[in-house]
Amino acid sequence: MSGHSKWHNIQKTKGAADAKRAQAFTKIAREMIVAVKEGGGGDPRSNSKLAAVIAKAKAANMPNDNIKRTIDKALGAGNTENYEKITYEGYGPQGVAVIVETMTDNRNRTAGEIRHYFDKYGGNMGAANCVSWSFDRKGVIVIDNEDEDLDEDTVMMDALDAGAEDFEAEGETMTVYTAEDDVAAVSEALTEKGYKLLEAQVEMLPQNGYIKLGEDDAKKFQKMLDMLEDFDDVQNVWHNWEDAE
C-alpha cells in the first residue's frame, strides 16, 4: 500500500480555511443525503453507505448537529434534492491517470465543466473504465501522530485487531487500510481507543504506485486538480501523481 500521498497534499492547505471547510462539509452533506436514499434509510447500523460517510464526516470534524440535520433532511418528505453519482475518467499531463467522482443534478453542466478542465490543462477525458481498472477501492484511515509519540507496533496491532488489512507509519501520520466496507467499523474502533483521526473514507488507490512529473507538467496538473476540487459538483478526485515535496 506504500505511496499513499494524498494526506501530504491536504496538509499543504490545512490552514487555508473556513471557506474550504464549509465547502468540504457541503460535499459531505450531499454524499450523506445520497447514502440515506440509496442505502436504505437513516440508521448507519443497517446502512453501510451511510456509516462510511458518517465516519468521513467525523474525521473531517463535521459537528454532530450538522450530521443529524443532514440525515433528518434526507429523510424528510419535502426533500426534493435529486443527485446522481457520475464518475469521469481520463488522463492528465504525461498520461497521469485521473478519476473524478461527482454528484450532480445536471449531468450536461457537469460533463461540460469536467471536460473543459481536462482540455485546458493538457489532459483528455476518456471512456468509462479507461483508468479505474488500475485502481483498487480501499478504506483509508489517517491517524494523527503530529507529536510522534504513538508507538508504531501498538497502533498496528490495534488496527489489525479492529479488522484492518494493512498499516503504514509516515512520521506525523499513520495510515490504516481496510476493505471498502470496513472503514466505518475500523475507524470507530480506533476512535474508541483514543486515536485522533484526520481522515476516514473510501479511496481509489493506484495498484502500481504513483508517478512523478516534471516541474512544468506538475504545475499544470496541480492547477487542474485545484479547478476540479473547487467545482461544487466534484466529490473526489483520485490520481496516480506523486507530488514531489
C-alpha positions as CSV (number, residue, x, y, z in Angstrom):
1,M,0.0,0.0,0.0
2,S,3.0,2.3,0.1
3,G,2.9,5.5,-1.7
4,H,-0.4,6.9,-0.3
5,S,0.4,10.6,-0.8
6,K,-3.0,12.2,-0.5
7,W,-2.7,13.3,3.1
8,H,0.5,15.2,2.4
9,N,-1.2,17.2,-0.3
10,I,-4.0,18.0,2.1
11,Q,-1.6,19.2,4.7
12,K,-0.4,22.0,2.5
13,T,-3.8,23.6,2.6
14,K,-4.7,22.5,6.1
15,G,-4.7,26.1,7.4
16,A,-6.4,27.5,4.4
17,A,-9.5,27.8,5.9
18,D,-13.1,28.2,6.8
19,A,-14.3,28.5,3.2
20,K,-12.6,25.2,2.3
21,R,-14.1,23.6,5.4
22,A,-17.6,24.9,4.6
23,Q,-17.2,23.5,1.0
24,A,-16.0,20.2,2.4
25,F,-19.0,20.0,4.7
26,T,-21.3,20.8,1.8
27,K,-19.9,18.0,-0.2
28,I,-20.0,15.5,2.6
29,A,-23.7,16.5,3.3
30,R,-24.6,15.9,-0.3
31,E,-22.9,12.5,-0.1
32,M,-24.8,11.7,3.1
33,I,-28.1,12.6,1.5
34,V,-27.5,10.2,-1.4
35,A,-26.3,7.5,1.0
36,V,-29.6,7.8,3.0
37,K,-31.6,7.5,-0.2
38,E,-29.6,4.7,-1.8
39,G,-28.5,2.7,1.2
40,G,-31.9,2.2,2.8
41,G,-32.6,4.8,5.5
42,G,-31.0,6.9,8.2
43,D,-29.7,4.2,10.5
44,P,-25.9,3.6,10.0
45,R,-26.2,0.2,11.7
46,S,-28.2,-1.1,8.8
47,N,-26.9,1.3,6.1
48,S,-23.2,0.7,5.5
49,K,-23.0,3.5,2.9
50,L,-24.3,6.0,5.5
51,A,-21.9,4.6,8.1
52,A,-19.0,5.2,5.9
53,V,-20.0,8.8,5.1
54,I,-20.5,9.5,8.8
55,A,-17.0,8.2,9.6
56,K,-15.7,10.5,6.9
57,A,-17.7,13.4,8.3
58,K,-16.4,12.8,11.9
59,A,-12.8,12.6,10.7
60,A,-13.3,16.0,9.0
61,N,-14.6,17.4,12.3
62,M,-18.1,17.9,11.0
63,P,-20.3,18.7,14.1
64,N,-22.7,16.0,15.2
65,D,-25.6,18.5,14.9
66,N,-24.8,19.0,11.2
67,I,-24.7,15.3,10.7
68,K,-28.0,14.8,12.4
69,R,-29.6,17.7,10.5
70,T,-28.4,16.3,7.2
71,I,-29.8,12.9,7.9
72,D,-33.1,14.3,9.0
73,K,-33.2,16.5,5.9
74,A,-32.6,13.4,3.7
75,L,-35.4,11.5,5.4
76,G,-37.9,14.5,5.2
77,A,-40.8,14.1,2.9
78,G,-40.2,17.5,1.4
79,N,-36.7,16.9,0.4
80,T,-36.6,17.2,-3.4
81,E,-32.8,17.2,-3.9
82,N,-32.1,14.6,-6.6
83,Y,-28.4,14.0,-7.2
84,E,-26.9,11.2,-9.3
85,K,-23.4,9.9,-9.0
86,I,-21.4,10.0,-12.2
87,T,-17.7,9.1,-12.5
88,Y,-15.5,10.6,-15.2
89,E,-12.1,9.2,-16.1
90,G,-9.2,10.4,-18.2
91,Y,-5.6,11.5,-18.3
92,G,-3.6,14.4,-17.1
93,P,-0.2,15.6,-18.5
94,Q,2.1,12.7,-19.4
95,G,-0.7,10.2,-19.1
96,V,-1.3,10.6,-15.4
97,A,-4.5,8.6,-14.6
98,V,-7.4,10.7,-13.2
99,I,-10.7,9.6,-11.7
100,V,-13.3,12.3,-10.9
101,E,-16.3,11.3,-8.8
102,T,-19.2,13.7,-9.0
103,M,-22.7,14.2,-7.6
104,T,-24.9,16.3,-9.9
105,D,-28.4,17.4,-10.6
106,N,-27.4,18.4,-14.1
107,R,-25.2,16.0,-15.9
108,N,-24.8,18.2,-19.0
109,R,-23.4,21.0,-16.9
110,T,-21.1,18.7,-15.0
111,A,-19.7,16.8,-18.1
112,G,-19.0,20.1,-19.9
113,E,-17.1,21.5,-17.0
114,I,-15.1,18.4,-16.3
115,R,-14.1,18.1,-20.0
116,H,-13.1,21.7,-20.0
117,Y,-10.7,21.3,-17.1
118,F,-9.1,18.2,-18.7
119,D,-8.6,20.0,-22.0
120,K,-7.4,23.3,-20.5
121,Y,-4.6,21.7,-18.6
122,G,-3.1,19.3,-21.0
123,G,-5.2,16.2,-20.4
124,N,-8.1,14.5,-22.1
125,M,-11.2,12.8,-20.8
126,G,-11.6,9.1,-21.7
127,A,-14.2,6.4,-21.8
128,A,-15.6,4.7,-18.7
129,N,-13.1,2.4,-17.0
130,C,-10.2,3.7,-19.1
131,V,-8.1,4.1,-15.9
132,S,-10.2,2.8,-13.0
133,W,-9.3,-0.8,-13.8
134,S,-5.8,0.0,-12.5
135,F,-7.1,1.3,-9.1
136,D,-8.4,-0.5,-6.0
137,R,-11.2,0.8,-3.8
138,K,-9.9,0.7,-0.2
139,G,-10.8,2.2,3.1
140,V,-8.1,4.7,4.2
141,I,-7.9,6.0,7.8
142,V,-5.2,8.5,8.7
143,I,-4.2,8.8,12.4
144,D,-2.7,12.0,13.7
145,N,0.8,11.5,15.1
146,E,1.9,15.1,15.0
147,D,3.8,14.8,18.2
148,E,5.3,11.5,17.0
149,D,4.5,9.9,20.4
150,L,2.5,7.0,19.3
151,D,4.0,3.5,19.4
152,E,4.0,2.1,15.9
153,D,3.6,-1.6,17.0
154,T,0.8,-0.7,19.4
155,V,-1.2,1.2,16.7
156,M,-0.6,-1.5,14.2
157,M,-1.9,-4.2,16.5
158,D,-4.9,-2.1,17.5
159,A,-5.7,-1.5,13.8
160,L,-5.3,-5.2,12.8
161,D,-7.4,-6.3,15.8
162,A,-10.1,-3.9,14.6
163,G,-10.2,-5.5,11.2
164,A,-7.6,-3.5,9.2
165,E,-5.8,-5.1,6.2
166,D,-2.6,-3.1,6.2
167,F,-0.8,-0.4,8.1
168,E,1.9,2.2,7.3
169,A,3.7,4.7,9.6
170,E,4.7,8.0,7.9
171,G,6.2,10.2,10.6
172,E,3.5,12.7,11.7
173,T,0.7,10.3,10.4
174,M,-0.1,6.7,10.5
175,T,-2.3,5.2,7.7
176,V,-4.6,2.2,8.1
177,Y,-6.0,0.4,5.1
178,T,-9.2,-1.6,5.2
179,A,-11.6,-3.3,2.9
180,E,-14.1,-0.9,1.4
181,D,-17.0,-2.0,3.6
182,D,-14.9,-2.0,6.8
183,V,-13.8,1.6,7.0
184,A,-16.6,2.7,9.4
185,A,-16.2,-0.1,11.9
186,V,-12.4,0.2,12.0
187,S,-12.5,3.9,12.3
188,E,-15.0,3.7,15.2
189,A,-12.8,1.1,17.0
190,L,-9.7,3.3,16.6
191,T,-11.6,6.3,17.9
192,E,-12.7,4.4,20.9
193,K,-9.1,3.5,21.6
194,G,-8.4,7.3,21.8
195,Y,-6.7,7.9,18.4
196,K,-7.4,11.2,16.6
197,L,-8.4,10.6,13.0
198,L,-7.6,13.0,10.3
199,E,-9.3,11.1,7.5
200,A,-11.6,8.1,7.2
201,Q,-13.0,7.3,3.8
202,V,-13.1,5.0,0.8
203,E,-10.5,6.0,-1.7
204,M,-9.2,4.8,-5.1
205,L,-5.6,3.7,-4.7
206,P,-3.4,3.0,-7.8
207,Q,-2.3,-0.6,-8.0
208,N,1.2,0.3,-9.3
209,G,2.1,3.2,-7.1
210,Y,2.5,6.9,-8.0
211,I,4.4,8.5,-10.8
212,K,6.4,11.8,-10.9
213,L,6.0,14.7,-13.3
214,G,8.5,17.3,-14.4
215,E,8.2,20.8,-12.9
216,D,6.1,22.3,-15.8
217,D,3.7,19.4,-16.0
218,A,3.4,19.2,-12.2
219,K,2.3,22.9,-12.1
220,K,-0.2,22.4,-14.9
221,F,-1.6,19.3,-13.2
222,Q,-1.9,21.0,-9.8
223,K,-3.9,23.8,-11.5
224,M,-6.2,21.1,-13.0
225,L,-6.7,19.5,-9.6
226,D,-7.4,22.8,-7.9
227,M,-10.1,23.6,-10.5
228,L,-11.7,20.2,-10.2
229,E,-11.7,20.3,-6.4
230,D,-13.2,23.8,-6.3
231,F,-16.1,22.7,-8.6
232,D,-19.1,22.1,-6.4
233,D,-20.3,19.0,-8.4
234,V,-17.0,17.2,-7.7
235,Q,-16.9,15.0,-4.7
236,N,-13.5,13.3,-5.0
237,V,-10.5,13.4,-7.4
238,W,-8.2,10.3,-7.4
239,H,-5.0,10.1,-9.4
240,N,-1.6,8.4,-9.5
241,W,0.6,11.5,-9.5
242,E,3.2,11.7,-6.7
243,D,3.6,15.3,-5.6
244,A,7.3,15.9,-5.1
245,E,7.6,17.9,-1.9
